[in-house]
C-alpha cells in the first residue's frame, strides 16, 4: 500500500507508477524488459531518481533549430544518433544532395554540416582532439621501455638478464653459417638432443651457464620493420663482414639501420680462413663509414672468426656479453610483465600463435595479455625447442597459444590483472587506431618542416639520398653537408643512408622508422616501395636537377616552402608492339598497373633512363577512342611528338596535383 505522499502528483514514485501503468496496463502489450523485474518488488526512491535521470539524459537530443557540434569526421549512424534521427533520414538527405552513402560510411565535416542544415539544425565545428598515431606511441613506449623500467622498478630487485642479439650483414657473408655455428655451442640444446624449432628467436646457453637470446630475423629490413612498429627489442647487433669481400652495399645499409636504431654493435670479421682474407681492409672500410673498431681508436669491438671452421665463435659471444654487461641490461622478474611480439602466424592446427619476447617480469600460463587491440589468455607456452613450459623470465622467447586472432608483429604485449581490464584497453586502443587512421597524415614532409621548427618539435631533418651514379651521389651529399654548415635556423641535416639505385622497400622502411624524407636524383621508385610509402606516409621527392633538390631542402630549413605541384603516378603500361600509322607510330601496350587515362602526362622509361616526358595524344581500344584503360587490358597509345617508342619500353602515366 502506497503512502499518500507517494501518490501525490509530481513525486518520483507517482511518475514511475504512471509510466508503469502506461507500459504494462495496455491490453495486448508485453511489459518492457526494463520494467519486468520491478513488477514483483518496487524499487527505492533513490533507484527511481537515478532511473528517471538516465531517461532524461537519453531523451535530451538536439531539437530542430538547436546548435550541434560536429567532429571533423563522423559516420552516418553516429550522425543520426547525435541528433536523434534515424540513419535512413540521414541517407535520404544525402541522396537529395546527390551523395550515395551507406550507414557505416564516414562523412567529412562539410558534408555532415550541409545535411544537418537541410534538416533545420545550426552547426558549428567541434574542437578536434589531438590524436597521435598508434605506431608513434608504441615507438616512444618501447624506446623508453628500459629507462621506464629502471625508474619504476626497485633497483634492488633488478637482475641481469640475457642480452637480445640480432645478426645483420651483406648476403653471402656468412650470417646463416654463423647462426648455425652459434647453435653448435648451445650446451642445453646439445644435451637435449632436439632440433631448434623456428619460432623467430632462440636462446643459447654457454658452458658457464650464461645465456644469449638471438632474434632469427631474415635481415636488416625485418630488423627495421620491427623498429618501425615500435619494437626496439634488440640490445646488441652483430655486423657480419666477409674478410675476403669487404664492405658491400647491404653492409652499408645494415650499418645505417643499426645507427638509426641507436644499438651498440659488435663486428664479426668472417671467413678469415680463406686465402684472400684481409681483416685490415675490412677495418679500414668500416672506418670510412663511421664504424671505428678498437684497433683504429674506436669503441666498437671486432672479432675475427670463421663460421665454417667454428673458429672464434666463443670469443664473439664473449664480446657480446661484455657489451651487454657494460650496457647493464637488467630486468625485474617479479615486476610488470611487458615485451614484444617477434612474429605471429595462423597455424592450421593450433590457431593463432605468437612468438613473444619477454622484456620485463615473468610471463606465466593463465596470464591475461593485451597486444595492441587484441587480448586473450595464455593457454599454453612453448620454448624454442618446442617443449611446453609454465613460465618465461625476462629475455625468454616463447610461443603462446590462446589469442583470438593473429596480433601484429612488432606490437607490445602487456599482462593485466583480469579480462575486464584487458577488454577495456583493447577497445580503447581500437578506437584510437580508428581515429588515428582517419586523421593520419604524413610522418614528416618538407612542407611541414617549418611549422614543426617553429613549434620546437623538430631540430634534425633526417634524409635518405638515392642517386643514379656514385658521382652524382657524392656531389649531392657534399652540397647537403655544406648547406648544413651554413644553416642559421638551428636545424641540422642528418643523412641516415645514401646509395646508388632506385628507391626500394628497405629505404622506405628505414624512413618510416626514423621519420626521414627520401630524396631521389635521376632514379625511380620501385612499385612495391611506392605502395609501402603511401601506406606508411613517407615523403619521397624525385629530382633531375641538383639545384632544385638543394633549393627545396634549403627552403625547408628556412621555412620558405610554398604550395607546389606534385606528381602522382596513376598507371604503367608495357609496350609489346609498335605499329606505323599515318600520323606516326602507335605503341601497342598492356596495362600492368593502375589505370592509363586519356590526355594524361606520361613519361617513357627505357631501362633506367627517361627518354620522353610529355602527354598522351590518343588512347584507343579496338579502333575506338576511350577515356581510360585499366590494369589487365591492352590498348594503343600515341604520344604527343614522340615516335621513337620501342618494344619493352614502360609508359608511366601521371597527374600533377597542387599541394
N, C-alpha and C positions, 0 to 999 in steps of 0.2 A: 504494500500500500504506500503510495507516494505521499510525502508531506505536502501541505498546502503551498508552502513557499516554493517547492519544486515544480508545482503545477502552474505557477503564475507565469503569464506570457513574458517572454524576453529572457527567462533564465536559461542556463546551459542545458539542464535536463529537459526543459519544456521544448527547446529547439530540437533536441535529439529525438524525443518521443514523437514530435510532429513529423520529422523526416522518416523515422522508422515506420510510422503508420502509413505514410505515403508509399514507401517502398514495399512493405510486407503486406499491407492490408488490401492491396488491389487484387481483385479476383483474377485468377489465372496467371499471376506474375510470380515467378520464383523469387525468394529473398536474395538480395545481393550477397555474394560470398563475404563481402567485407563486414556485413552485419549479422551474418549467420551465427557466429559464435556468441553474440550478445543477446540472443533471444532467450537463452536459459538463465543467464546471470547478467544483471545490468552493470555497466562499468561505473567507476567512480567519477566524481565531478572533475578531478584533475585529468583523467584519461579522456573524458569527453571534451574538455577545453583544448587539449592538445590535438584531438581528432578534428575538431571544428577549425582550429587554427591552420592545420595542414590542408584542409579543403579550401580554406580561404586563400592560402598561398597558391594552390593548384589552379584556382579559378581567376587569379589576378593576371590575366593575359592582357596585352595591349588592346585597346579598343580603337575603332576607326577614328582617325584624327590624332591619335597619340603619337609621340615621338619614339622611334625604335632605333636602338643602337645595333649596327651591323658590323660583324668582323670582316676582315679582308676577303675571306673565303668561307662559304657555308654551303651545305648540301641542301637539296630540295626538301628532304624530310626535315632537317633541322630548321629550315626557314618556316615551314608550316607549323612546327611545334613552337617556334619562337612567338608567333602571333596568334596561335590557337586556331589555325586554319587547316583544313585537310590538304595533304600533299597534292590531291587531284586538282584543287583550286589553283595551287601554285603552277602546276603543269599546264592547266588551261590558260592561265595568264601568260605563261611563256610562249605557248603556241600562238596566242594572239599577237605576240611580238615577233613571231617568226622563228622562235627558238624551240627546237625539239630536244627535250631533256627527259631523263628517267629519274626515278625517285632518289637514287643514290648519287646523282651527278653533282659535282661541285660547281657552284656559281661564284663568279667574282663579285666584288662589291658593287660595281656599276650595274651589272645585270640584276642583282638582287634588289638594289635600290629602286630601279625602274619598276620592277614587279610590285614592290610594296607601295610605291607612289600610285600605281594604277589601281591598287586595292584601297587607296584612301588614307594611307599612313604617311607620317612625316619621318624622314630618315636622316640619321647622322652616322658618321663613321666612328666606330669604337677605336680606342687607342690600341694598336696592335701589341700583342705580347711578344716580348723578345724571346724567341725560341732558338736555342743553339742546336746545331746539328748533332745527332747522337754520336756519329763517329768521332767528332772533335771532343765531346765529353768523355767518351771512352778513352781516347788517346791521352787526354790530360789525366784521367784517373789512373791509367796504367803507368804513365810516365812518372807520376809521383807516388806510385804504389809503395815502393821500397822506403821512401822518405816518410810517407804517412804511417807505415807500419812502425818505423823506428820511433816516431813521435808518440804514437798512441800506445804501443806495447811497452810493458815494463822491461827496461833494459836487462834486468837480472834474469828475465825469462827468455831472452833471445838466445838462440843456439845456432852455431854454424850449420849450414845446410849444403848439400852438394851443388856445385855450380851448374848452370844450364848452358850448354855449348852448342853452337851452330857451325858447321863446316861449309866454307864458301871457296870459290875459285873458278878458274877457267876450265872449260870442258877438256877432258883427256889429260888433266894434270894430276889425276890420281885421287880424287875425293872418295869415290866408291871403294877403291882399294884400301885407302886409309881407314875408312869406317869398318871394313872387313877385318883389317889388322887390329883395330881397337877392340872389336868384338872378341878376337882371339885372346886378348888379355883379361877378359871378364872371367874372374875366378868362379863367381856364382853360377854363371851360365854353363861353364865347362863342367862343374860338379853336377849340375842338374841334368846335363846331357840333352838339353832341349834346344830347339832351333828358335831363334828370336822371332816372335810374331810381329809383323809390321803393323804397328799402331801409330806411326808417326813420331815416336820417341822411345828411347830405351835408356836404361841405367847400366853403367859399367862399374863393377866392384874390383878394386885393385887388391894386391896381395896384403897390403897393410890395413885393409878394411875400409879405406876411403872410397867415396863414390863420386861419379860424374854422370850427369844426365845429358844425353845428346838428343837434339832435335833432328830427326831424319828428314830434312826438307830437301826438295829437289834442286834448289839453287837460290841465288840472291833475289830472284823475282818473288819466290814464296816467302823468303825472309822479310822482304819489304811489304809483301801483301799482308802479312800478319801485323806489321807495324802500322800500315795504312788503316787498318781496322782498329788500331789502338792497342795491340798486344806487344808490349815491349817485354817479351818473355826471355830474351837471351841475356846472359851475364857476360859471356866471353865468346868471341868469334875466332875461329881458326881459319886463316887465309892460306890456302894451299897453292904454292907456285912451283912449277917444274924447274929443276936446276938446269936442264938442257934446253928449255924453251923460253924461259924468262917471263916478263910481264906481258900479258896479252890483253886484247880489248875487254874480255869478260873479267879479267883480273882487275882492270881499272874500274869497271862497273861495280865489282864487289867491294873494292876499297871505298868508293863513293857511297855505297849503300851502308857500309859499316860506319863511316864517319857521320853520315846523316842520322844514324840511329844512336850515335854517341856511346858506342860499345867498345871496350878495350879489345885489342886483337893480339893473337899470337901467330907469327908467321911460321908455317911448316914448309921448308925448302925440300921438296920431294925429288925422288929419282937421282939421288947423289951417287948411286951405283952405276949409272950409265956412263959410257966413255966421254960424251961431250958435256958432262955436267960442269957448271961453273957457278957455284953459290955466290961468289963475289959479284958477278954480273947481276944476279938477281937482287942483291942488296943495293947495288948502285941504281938499278932501275926503280926499285921501290922508293929510294930517296928522291928520285925525280918526281914522284907522285905524292910526296908529302908523308911517306912512311919511313921514319928513321929507326933502324934497328939499333940495338945496344952497341954493336961494333962500330957504328957510324955516329956515336954520341947521342942516340935517341933513347927512348924508354920502351920500345917495342921488342919483346923477346922473339928471337928467331932460333929455330931448332932444325938442323939438317937431319933428314930422315930418308928411309927407303921403305915405303909401304909394302912393296912387293917382297923385299927381303926381310921384313919385320925388324928393321934397324932403326933405333932412335924413337920408337913408339913410347916407351916408358918415360924418356926424357921430355917428350912433347906433353904427355899427360901431367908430368910433374910441373912443367912450366904453366900449364893451365891452372893447376891447383895453387901455384904461387901467386898468379894474378888474382885469382878468386880470394885468396887469403888477404892480399893487400887491399882489395875492394871491401872486404868484410861482409860477404854475403851471409846474412843471418835471417832467421825467422823464428816465430814463436809457435811451436807445435800445438799449444793449447789455446792459441788466440783465435781471432775470427778467421774462418776458412774462406779464402779467395784464391782465384787463379785464372788460367786462360784456357780456352778451347783451342787445341792444336789442330785437330781435324775432326770431321764428322761425316757420317755416311748413313745410308739406309740399307741395312742388312736384310736380305730376303728371308732369313730365318729368325734373327734376333730383333728386327725392327730398327728404330732409330738408335744409333750408337754414337758416342762422342769420346774422343781422347782428350782428357783433361790433364793439365799440368798444375799441380797444387803449388802455390807460391807462399802461402802462409796458412797456419792452422793445420788441422788434420781432417781429411775427408773420410767419412765412415758410411757404411751401408745403412740405409734408412734415413740419411740426411735429406732435407728438402733443399733443393738448389734452384736458383734463378739465373738464367742465361739470357741476357738481352730481354726479349719479351716472351721467352719460353720458360716454363717452370715444370718441375717434376720431382719425384722422389727416387733416390738411388736404390734400385732393386738389387743390383749385383755389380761387382767391380772385378776387373782382371788386370794383372800386371803385364809387362812387356813379354813375358814368357807364356801368356795365356792362362796362368794359374789364378783361380779365384782368391781374392783377399778381402779382409774385413775393413781395413783402414789404410790410408795413404798419408804419410807425413809430408812436409814440405819438399819440393823439388822431385816429387814422385809422379811419373806419368802413369795414368790408369785409363782403362777403357770402361765406361759406365753404361749401364742399361737402365731403362725406366723413364726416359723422356718421351713426351707425347709426339714430338716432331724433331726433325734434324735441326740443331742450332747452327748459327753461322760460325765458320772458323774465324778465330781471332777475337771472338767476343769474350767478355769477362763473366766468370761464374762466381756466385756468392751463396754461401749457406745461410739460410734464415731459420727462424725458430719453428714456424708452422706453415701449413698450406694457406691459411688465410692471408698472412703477410706476403707470401710468395705470389698469390693471385693478384693482390692489390698492386704489388710492384710491377708485375708483368703487364697489367692493364694500363698502368700509368706510363710505362715505357712505350707500349704500343701506341698510345695516344700521342705521346711526344714525338715518336718517329713519324706518325702520320702527318702531324702538323709541320714537322721539320721538312718532310718530303714536299709538302705543298709550298712552303716558304723557301725551299732550297735555292741557294744562289751559288755562283762560282766561288771556289775557295779563295782565290786571290788573282785578280786580273790587273793589268797595268792601269786600266781605267779607275779601279777602286783604290789605287795606291795612295793618292794624295789625301783622300778622306781618312784613311787609316793612319797616315803620318800625322795629320792634324789632331786626331784623337789620341795619339801616343800609343797606338796599338802595335804598330809595325816599325821596327828600327832597321830591319835587314830585308832586302829583296833577294830571295833565292831564285837562281836561274839555272836552267839546263840548256846548254847550247849544242845544237847539231848542225853540221855543215857538210857540203858535198865533198870537199877535199881538205887535206890537212893544212895546206897553205892558207885557205880562207878561214879555217877554224882558228889558227894561231893569230891571224890578223884581227879577228873579231874579239878573241879573248884578251889580246893585248890592248885593244881600244877600250874594252869594258873596264879593264884594270886602271887605265889612265883616267877614264871617266870617274871611277870610284875614288881615285886620289884627289881629284879636284872638286869633289862634291861638297857643297856647303849646306846641305839640307839635314845633316845628322843621320842620313840613311846610307847604309853600306850595301854594296852588291856582293853576294856570295855565289860563286859558280859551283854548284854541287856536282855537276857532271858535264863533261864535254866529250864529244865523239864525232866520228865521221859516219855518215849514212842516214837513212830515213829515221823518222821518229817511230819508235817501237813501243810495244806494251810495257816493256821494262822501264822506259823513260817516263811514261805516263804514270806508272805505279809509284816510281820514286817521287815524281812531282806531287802526286796525291798525298803521299805520306809526309812530305816536307813542306807542303804549301808553296810550291815553286811554280814559276812561269817557264814554259818551254819556248825557246827561240830557235827557229829553223831557217837556214840560209841555203837556198837552191836545193832544198830537199822536199820530199813529200811525206805524208803521214800514212802509215800502214792502215788499211781499213779496220783491222781489229783494234789498233791503237786509237783510231778516231772514235770508234764506238765506246771504248773504255773512257776516253777523255770526256765525252758527253755525259756518261754515267757518273763519273767522279767529279765533274765540274772543274776540269783542269783547263787553263787558258793556254792555247797553242798559237803562237804568232809565226807566220811564214813570211820571209822576205827574199828578194832577189837583188837588193841594193844594200850594201853595208851601211851606207849613210842613213838610210831610213831606219834600220834597226837601232843604230846608236841614238838617233834622234828621238825615237819613241821611248827608249829606256831613260834618256836624259829628261824628257818631258815628264815621265812618270815620277822620277826622283824630285823634280821641281814642282810637281802638281799642276802641269800645264796641259795635260792630255784633254782633248776635246772630243765630242762625239765624232766617230769616224765610220767609214764604210767597211763592212766585214764580209768576207766571202764565206758562203755556206755551200758545201758540196752536196748536191741532191741526187746524183746518179753517175754511174760509169758504164761504158759500153765498149766491147772489144770489136775491133774491125776484123772481119773474117773474109771479106771480099771487096774489091774495088771495081766499079762499073763506070764506063765512059758514057756520058750523056751530052746533049747538045750544049748545055751551059757549063760544062766542066766535068767533074768527077763526083760520084756518089759513093759513100762508104756503106757497104752492107754490114750491119752491126748486130751484135747480140747483147742485150742489156744484162749485165752481170750483177748490178747493184743499184737499188733505189729506183729512180724514175728519170727519164730524159724528157724535159719539157721543150716545147717549140719556142723558138726565138730566145732561148736561154744563152747565157755566156758559156763558153766552152774552151777548154784547152786540150791539146793533143800531146800525150806522153809517148815518147819513143824510147823505151828503156827507162833510164833515169833522167832524161832531158825533155824539156818542154819545147816542141817545135812549132807550136801555134797557140795563140791566145786571142780569141775573138768571140764571134757569135755563131749560133746555128742558123743557117739561112733557110733550110727547109727540112721537114721531118715527115716521112711517109711510111705507110704500111700497105703493101699490095696496091700500089699506084694511087692511094688515097692520102690526102693530107690529114694529119692527126694533130691533136693538141699535145699529147704526151704518150710515151711508151713506157710501160712498167717492166720491172725485173722479170726475166724469163721469156721475153718476147724478142722477135727480130724486127729490125727497122732499117730504113735507108736514111742516112744523114748527109746533107750537103753543107759544108762550112763556107762561111762568107769570106770570099777572097783567098781561099786556100785549096789547092788541088793536089798537093804533094802528099796526100794521105796514103798509107801503105798498110798491108795486112799485118796484124799483130799490134798495131797502134792501139792505145787506150784513149778514148774520148771521155773526158771528165766534164760533166755539166755542173754549173754552179750558179747561184744567185748572189746578188750583192745586197746586204742589209745594212741599214744605218743603225749604229749602236750609240 
